[in-house]
Amino acid sequence: MVKVEHAAAKRVLAVAAYEAKADSAGATVVAHAAATAVVHAVATARVVDLLAVAAAEAIQGANKR
């Protein structure tokens, strides 16, 4: 899942770079959208990691009972 989100973020950045070259007037808006997409992908991956850790800890706790 993290790899998919990372690849999607890379595609967004590639599109942003292309758009910035094609239309410098809108480059700031496109760059902001790309940065937002990257931050969202990283945050989502982190939440998924935290949920996986919490689930593993819950399973370990249940197994110890």
C-alpha positions in Angstrom: 0.0 0.0 0.0 2.8 2.4 0.8 4.5 1.6 -2.5 1.3 2.4 -4.4 0.9 5.7 -2.6 4.6 6.5 -3.1 4.2 5.8 -6.8 1.1 7.9 -7.0 2.9 10.8 -5.3 5.8 10.5 -7.7 3.3 10.7 -10.6 1.7 13.8 -9.1 5.1 15.4 -8.8 6.0 14.5 -12.4 2.8 16.1 -13.6 3.4 19.1 -11.5 6.9 19.6 -12.9 5.4 19.3 -16.4 2.7 21.8 -15.7 5.2 24.2 -14.1 7.2 24.2 -17.3 4.1 24.5 -19.5 2.4 27.2 -17.5 4.6 29.2 -15.2 1.7 31.4 -14.1 -0.1 28.4 -12.6 3.0 26.7 -11.3 2.5 27.8 -7.7 -1.0 26.3 -7.6 0.1 23.0 -9.2 3.2 22.8 -6.9 0.9 23.3 -3.9 -1.4 20.6 -5.1 1.5 18.2 -5.6 2.9 19.0 -2.2 -0.5 18.4 -0.6 -0.8 15.1 -2.4 2.6 14.0 -1.1 1.9 15.0 2.5 -1.4 13.2 2.3 0.2 10.0 0.9 2.8 10.1 3.7 0.3 10.8 6.4 -2.0 8.0 5.1 0.9 5.5 5.0 1.9 6.5 8.6 -1.7 6.0 9.8 -1.8 2.6 8.1 1.5 1.7 9.8 0.2 2.8 13.2 -3.0 0.8 12.7 -1.0 -2.3 11.8 1.2 -1.9 14.9 -1.9 -1.5 17.1 -3.5 -4.5 15.6 -0.4 -6.6 16.1 -0.2 -5.5 19.7 -3.8 -6.3 20.3 -3.3 -9.8 18.8 -0.2 -10.4 20.9 -2.1 -9.2 24.0 -5.0 -11.5 23.2 -2.6 -14.5 22.7 -1.0 -13.9 26.1 -4.3 -14.3 27.9 
